[in-house]
Amino acid sequence: MQKNLTLLMTICVSVLMNAQVHIPFRLTSYNNIIVKTLVNDKDSLDLMFQIAMQDAAISPMRVHKVENISFNKEEYSPSNKVQIGGQVWDNIAFENNQMSGYESDGKIGMSLFKDKVLEINYDQSEFVVYDGLPTVEGYTAIPILYRNGVMFIDVTSLIGGKGYTHKFYLQSGYSGAILYDDNFAEVNKLSEQLVTISEKELKNAQGKSVITKNAVIGQLEVGGRSLKEVPVGYFAGELKNQPLSVFGADMLKRFNWIISADRAVAWVKPSKYFSSPYFGSTK
């Protein structure tokens, strides 16, 4: 009797730990994840998932009408009902007039998955949400630095025959691959080490310039996997405003992700997009 009771309890715990919810998404040609969302039971919106934010926002460039979110004079709406794929969340905060990705009415972040294990499955175009850690067989664990709601991982860039390991923050709203922060670009003299394939210069009213440079590095290593001929960007000139290095949506989609509930570890394995052409490539 005791053995049967113990077995039953073990089975029950296992079932509970592996309880899961599937939420479909659409990946755009700009590498943005779009989820079909119903807000306050009336507004049908296409929201871009933003892994680097917590709550939600409405874009000034929205396509669909937003009539049932009440914003205060600070353009903030503290409590809204959100429904995605049959799942319902209450008390989701929205800000107004924040830019979002193409094909979206706004964006929504990680508050949907608070205290849950999150799988981002690019192969199946879905989120899978777990109460406990699922099997991670075939995945590689990589540590996450979780700070102010943002997740950072170590990435190694091979530049001029030398490996540079550096922290990048996960940013699903940036369509490109890699963007280096200003300090990294300056200290490691990227303008001298990398061959520029394109650049754009903008000047402010005082005549000071910011130059966006694009190049390609031979190799990038993430979670023990190597990607070849990776496009990277960085800024030069007198005006610089890039404090953090970005691991963009074009890189995120090349892996399937399982992210721990405490955001301390990610498990990754190559997705079906691992070897696909990079964003903006003519190949």
N, C-alpha and C positions, 0 to 999 in steps of 0.2 A: 504493500500500500504506500509506504513512504517513498520507495523507488519510483512508483508511478506518478506520485504527486510531484517529486523532484523533476522528473522528465517533462511533465506537463508544464511546470513553471518555466523550465528551460526553453521549451517550445514557444510559450507565450512571450517570454522576453525577447527571443529571436525575432518573432513576428513583429513585435512592437518596435524593436530597434531598426527593422528594415521597412517599416511603414513608409510609403512613398507617394508623392503626388507628381503627375506629369503635366507640364505646361508647354504647349507648342509655341514656337516662334518662327519668324521668317527672317532670313539673312538677306540683306539688300546687296546691290552691286557695289555699295560703298562700305561693305563689311559691317554695317550696323544691324543689331538685333532688334526686330520690331515685334511687339506683342499687341494683340487685339485686346482692348481694354474698355470696360463699361464703368463709367464714373458716376456715382450718385444715382444709379439705376437708369440714367437717361442719356448721358453723353458718350457716344461711341467714338473712341479715339485710338489712333495708332501711336503708341508710345515706344520710344527707343529705350532699351535697357542700358543703363549706365552703371557699370561696376564700380566707378569711382565716386558715387554719391549714395546717399541714404534714402532721401524722400523722393519727391517728384516735382516736375515743373512743366509749365505750358509755354510753348514757343510762340513768339509774335508772328512767325511764318506758318502757323498751323493751317491745315487744309480743311479739317472738319470744324464745325461750330462747337464752341464751348459756352454753354448757357447755364449750366447748373453747378458751377464752382464759384463760390462767393469769396472774392478777395477783399481784404481790408485796404486801408490807405497805404499800407506798406507793401501792397501787392502780395499778400501772404494769406493762405487759406489753411488753417491748422488741422482740420478734421474732415476727411472725405471717405466715402465708401468706394472701394475699388474691386472690380470683379475681372478676373482673367482666367480663361479656361475652366470655368466652373468653380474656381476658388474665390473666396471673398475675404477681403481685408478691410477693417475699419480704422479710422483715425490716421489715414495717410495724409500727410501735409503736402500742399502744392505751393510753389512760388510761381509768379506770373512773369512773362516776358524774358525767359532765358532761352538762348539759342540752343537748338537741338539738331540732330542729324537729318539729312535728306529723307523724304518720304515719311516723316513723323510729325505728330502734332505737339510733341513734347517728349519728356523723358521720365523714367522712373528707376529707382535704385534698389539697393540691397535691403532696405527695410522690409521688403516682401519676404525675405528669407532670414529674418532675425532669429538667432539661436537654432538655426537648422543647417544641416549639411546640404550643400548645393552642388549639383552636377550640372555642368553646361555641356551638353552633348551636341556637338556640331554635326556629327554623323546622322543623327535622327532629328535634328532641328527642334530640340526641346530642352527645357530645364527639367531636372528630376530633383525633388526636394525630399530629404530623408530626416527622420527623427534621430537616427544613429548612423554610424559609418557603414556603408555597404562594402562589398568586396572590392579591393583595389588591386587585385591580381592583374599583372600586365602594365600597371601604372608605375611611375617613378615619383617618389616623394620629394618635394622641394620646400624649404622653409619659407614662411611669409613673415615679413615685418608689417604688422598691422598698426597704423598710426592715424588718428583723427579720421577714422572711417575709410582710409585708403590703404590698399594692399601693395606692398613692394616685394619684388623677387630679385635675386641675383642673376645677372645675365653676363656672359663673357663675350666681349667683342675681340676678334682677331684683327689687329690693325698693324700693318708694317711688320708682320711676323711676331708680334707681341700680343699676349692675351691681357685684356683689361676687364677685370670683374667689377661690376658696378651695379648699384641698385636702381631698378626701374619700377615705376608705378603702373599698375594695370589700368588701362584707359580705353574702354570700349567705344567711346565717342569719337576717338581719333581714327580716321579711316586708314591711315598709313601704317607703316611697320614700326620704325624706330625713330625717336627724336631725342637727341642728346641735350642735356642741360648745359647752360652757358659755362659753368665752371669746368665741367668735364671737357668741353670743346676747347676752352682756353688753355687749361693746364696741360692737356695732351696735344696741343697744337694741331688740331684736326685740319685746319686750313692748309698746313704744310704737308701733313701725312696723307690726306685723301685727295683723290682726283675729283674735282667738281664736275658734275655732269649737267647741272643747271643751277641758276641762282636768280634771285629777284631782289631788287633794292627798292625800299620805300623811304621817303624822307618826311620828317615832320615840319611844322611851320618854322622851326628854328634852323632847318637845314641839316639836322642830325639824321643819320641813316641807320636803318636796320636791314641787314642782308640775310635772306634765307638761302642757305646752300644745301644742295642735295648731292649725295655721293653714293657709292656702293662699297661695302666692305666684303672681304672674301668669305668670312665665316662668322657665325653667331652660335653660341652654345647655350641651350636652355634645358635644364633637367636631364643632362647627359645626352641630349640630341643636338646634332649640328645642322644648321641651315646654311646654304651656300649663296653667295652673291646677294646679300641682303641690302635693300635700299635704306639709307639713313639720312636724317636731316639734322641741321644745327644752325645756329644764328651767329652772325658776325656783324661788324660795324660798331657804331657808337652806342646804339640803343639795344639793350638786351633785356629780355623779360621771360626767360625760361629757367625757373629755379630747379625743376625736377626733370629727370629723364623719363621718357614715355615708352611703354610697351603697348603699342597700339592694336587696334582691332584686326589689322592684317596679320599680326603675329598671334593674337589670341585664338583666331579661328583655326590655326594650324594644329591645335591641340584640343583634345577633350579634357575637361577639368572636373575634379572633385575637390571641393573646398571645405575644410573642416568647419564645424559650427563656431568654434572660437577664432576662426580666421588665422590660425597659427601655421597651418600646413596646407599645401595644395598637392594633389596627385595628378600627374599629367601623362598622357600618351598621345602619339600622333593621331590626328583626325584625317578624314579623307581629303582635307585641303592642305595637308602638310607640304606637298610638293607643287602646289598650284602656282600659277604666275602671280607675281606681286602686284599690289594695287597700282594702277596707272601704267603697268608694263604693256608694251606693244607686242610682246611675244605671244 
